[in-house]
Amino acid sequence: MIRHRTLAAAGAALLSAATAAILPPSPAAAAPLGTISLTQTSGTVDATPIFRVATTARPCPAGYGADAQLRVGRPGGPYSNLARPMTAGGYDKAPVTGQPNRSFAAALGGAPADGEWWVVVECLSQTEGVHPDRFVTEITVSGRQWRTGRPAGAAPPVDPASPPDPATATAGDPTGTPGATALGAAPTASAGTRLTGGLRLGSASLANVWWMLGLVGVLAVVGVVHLAAGRRRGRRGRPAGRRQG
């Protein structure tokens, strides 16, 4: 009995260690890369463009300067394009400057609700997809007006979750036309654009494969422990044979 309990305890320890090793880590919070300077500090949600120019405080991280996107959305996303995707390259060499070509309402496909919104700039790599962090400037909407800054009395800002896959861009983005996605609806995937970050999808699939292999390993450990325990019980219950005189 003591050996059986020891074996069971060892199996439980192995199961706990294996489970901790294979469980996927919680998504890392995305910290802003810096702020964005806007050419105006207030405006209306219907004005086209929403503002004239937006400029990031610094260049995109090294290796993520192939493309850039100027977008707007609720803290943590999803985000809708305010301008055509910027594809000239070199955005990791100098601050990114974007020029919106639509209004706030047109970008969302409807008037934004009151509260806090973010103007963001996303940096992209041709091989790694969208950088997990963004440049962020908070704005507050009240009625048909917006202004820079957070709502009065708002709680301290919390870093958003990892961005959704860049393939979920609003319809019409490849050509720079406003997306038709209404506020709160899931954005549709855009076709024919190189801002899809396909490698990110491949990495996610590979992570799922490793997770499944790890789970199979845990089940194998449990099976071995159970089989060994059964064999030991069988040996103890087997009557001893008679000796021949």
C-alpha positions in Angstrom: 0.0 0.0 0.0 2.8 2.4 0.9 4.5 1.7 -2.5 1.3 2.2 -4.3 0.7 5.6 -2.7 4.3 6.6 -3.4 3.8 5.6 -7.1 0.6 7.6 -7.3 2.2 10.6 -5.7 5.1 10.5 -8.2 2.6 10.2 -11.0 0.7 13.2 -9.8 3.9 15.2 -9.5 4.8 14.3 -13.1 1.4 15.2 -14.3 1.5 18.6 -12.6 5.0 19.4 -14.0 4.0 18.3 -17.5 0.8 20.3 -17.4 2.7 23.4 -16.3 5.2 22.9 -19.1 2.6 22.5 -21.9 -0.1 25.0 -20.9 0.2 28.0 -23.3 1.2 31.2 -21.5 -1.3 34.0 -21.0 -1.1 36.6 -23.8 1.4 39.3 -23.0 0.0 42.7 -22.6 0.9 45.2 -25.3 2.7 48.3 -24.0 2.5 51.4 -26.1 5.5 52.3 -28.2 4.9 55.9 -27.6 2.5 58.7 -28.2 1.1 60.2 -31.4 1.0 64.0 -32.1 -2.1 65.2 -33.9 -2.4 68.4 -35.8 -5.5 69.3 -33.8 -6.7 68.6 -30.3 -10.5 68.5 -30.9 -13.0 68.1 -33.7 -16.2 66.5 -34.8 -16.8 62.8 -35.6 -18.2 63.8 -39.0 -15.3 66.1 -40.2 -13.3 64.7 -43.2 -10.5 64.1 -42.5 -10.8 63.6 -38.7 -7.5 65.6 -38.4 -4.9 66.6 -41.0 -1.7 64.7 -39.8 -0.6 62.3 -37.2 3.1 61.8 -36.3 4.6 59.2 -33.9 7.0 60.2 -31.2 9.7 57.9 -32.6 10.3 55.4 -35.4 8.8 51.9 -35.4 10.9 49.2 -33.7 13.8 47.9 -35.9 12.7 45.3 -38.4 9.1 46.5 -38.3 9.3 49.3 -40.8 8.0 47.7 -43.9 4.4 49.0 -43.5 2.4 51.1 -41.0 -1.3 51.7 -40.3 -3.1 54.7 -38.8 -6.2 53.4 -37.0 -8.8 54.2 -34.4 -10.8 52.1 -32.0 -11.7 51.3 -28.5 -8.8 50.6 -26.0 -7.5 47.2 -26.9 -9.3 47.1 -30.3 -10.6 46.2 -32.7 -9.3 49.1 -34.8 -10.5 50.6 -38.1 -8.3 52.4 -40.6 -8.3 56.2 -40.7 -6.0 56.3 -43.8 -4.7 54.1 -46.5 -2.1 51.5 -45.4 1.3 53.1 -45.6 3.6 50.8 -47.7 6.6 52.9 -48.7 8.9 51.3 -46.1 11.5 52.7 -43.9 9.2 53.4 -41.0 11.8 52.0 -38.6 14.2 54.8 -39.7 12.1 57.9 -38.9 8.9 58.8 -37.1 5.8 57.7 -38.9 3.6 60.4 -40.4 0.0 59.5 -41.5 -2.6 61.6 -43.2 -6.2 60.5 -42.7 -8.6 60.4 -45.6 -11.9 59.9 -43.8 -13.9 61.0 -40.8 -14.1 59.2 -37.5 -17.7 58.1 -38.3 -16.8 56.9 -41.8 -13.9 54.8 -40.4 -16.2 53.0 -38.1 -19.2 52.7 -40.4 -21.3 54.6 -37.9 -21.1 57.3 -35.2 -18.8 56.4 -32.3 -20.3 56.0 -28.8 -19.3 58.3 -26.0 -16.2 57.4 -24.0 -12.6 56.7 -24.5 -11.1 55.8 -27.9 -7.6 55.3 -29.1 -5.8 56.7 -32.2 -3.0 54.1 -32.9 -0.2 53.5 -35.3 0.7 49.9 -36.0 4.1 48.8 -37.3 4.5 45.8 -39.6 7.2 43.5 -40.7 7.1 41.5 -44.0 8.0 38.3 -42.1 6.7 38.8 -38.5 3.4 40.6 -39.2 2.1 43.3 -36.8 4.3 44.3 -33.9 2.6 43.4 -30.6 2.9 47.0 -29.3 1.4 50.2 -30.8 1.8 54.0 -30.7 -1.2 55.3 -28.8 -2.9 58.6 -28.2 -6.2 58.7 -26.2 -9.2 60.7 -27.3 -12.6 61.2 -25.7 -15.9 61.3 -27.6 -19.0 63.2 -26.3 -21.9 63.4 -28.7 -20.6 64.4 -32.1 -17.4 66.0 -30.6 -14.0 64.5 -29.8 -11.0 65.8 -28.0 -7.6 64.5 -27.1 -7.1 63.1 -23.6 -9.0 60.6 -21.5 -12.5 61.0 -20.0 -12.7 63.0 -16.8 -12.4 60.7 -13.8 -11.4 57.7 -15.9 -9.5 54.9 -14.1 -5.7 54.6 -14.8 -5.1 53.1 -18.3 -4.5 49.4 -18.7 -2.3 47.9 -21.3 -4.4 46.3 -24.0 -4.3 42.6 -24.9 -2.3 41.3 -27.8 -3.7 42.7 -31.0 -5.9 40.6 -33.2 -4.5 39.1 -36.3 -3.8 41.8 -38.9 -5.8 39.8 -41.4 -8.9 41.2 -39.8 -8.8 44.6 -41.5 -11.9 46.4 -42.4 -13.3 45.9 -45.9 -12.0 48.4 -48.4 -8.7 49.0 -46.6 -6.5 47.7 -49.5 -7.8 50.5 -51.7 -8.0 53.1 -48.9 -11.8 53.4 -49.0 -13.7 53.6 -45.7 -14.7 50.3 -44.2 -18.4 49.5 -43.9 -18.0 47.7 -40.5 -20.4 49.2 -37.9 -19.2 50.0 -34.4 -19.0 46.8 -32.3 -19.2 44.4 -35.3 -16.4 42.1 -36.1 -14.2 43.5 -38.9 -14.1 41.5 -42.1 -10.9 40.3 -43.7 -9.4 42.3 -46.5 -8.2 40.5 -49.6 -5.2 41.1 -51.8 -3.2 43.1 -49.2 0.3 42.2 -48.0 -0.5 43.5 -44.5 -1.8 40.1 -43.4 1.2 38.9 -41.3 0.8 35.3 -42.5 3.7 34.1 -40.4 1.8 35.0 -37.3 -0.9 32.6 -38.3 1.7 29.9 -38.9 3.3 30.5 -35.5 -0.1 30.2 -33.8 -0.8 26.9 -35.6 2.6 25.6 -34.6 2.0 26.5 -31.0 -1.2 24.5 -31.1 0.6 21.5 -32.5 3.1 21.6 -29.6 0.4 22.0 -27.1 -1.4 18.9 -28.4 1.8 16.9 -28.4 2.4 17.9 -24.8 -1.1 16.9 -23.9 -0.5 13.4 -25.4 2.7 13.2 -23.4 0.8 13.9 -20.2 -1.8 11.2 -21.0 1.0 8.8 -21.6 2.5 9.4 -18.2 -0.9 8.9 -16.5 -1.3 5.6 -18.4 2.1 4.3 -17.4 1.5 5.2 -13.7 -1.9 3.5 -13.8 -0.6 0.4 -15.5 2.3 0.0 -13.1 0.0 0.4 -10.1 -2.3 -2.3 -11.5 0.5 -4.7 -12.0 1.7 -4.3 -8.4 -1.8 -4.9 -7.1 -2.0 -8.1 -9.2 1.3 -9.5 -7.9 0.2 -8.9 -4.3 -3.1 -10.7 -4.7 -1.6 -13.8 -6.5 -1.4 -16.9 -4.1 2.0 -18.4 -3.6 2.5 -21.8 -5.3 3.1 -25.0 -3.4 6.5 -26.3 -3.1 7.1 -29.8 -4.5 8.4 -32.3 -1.8 
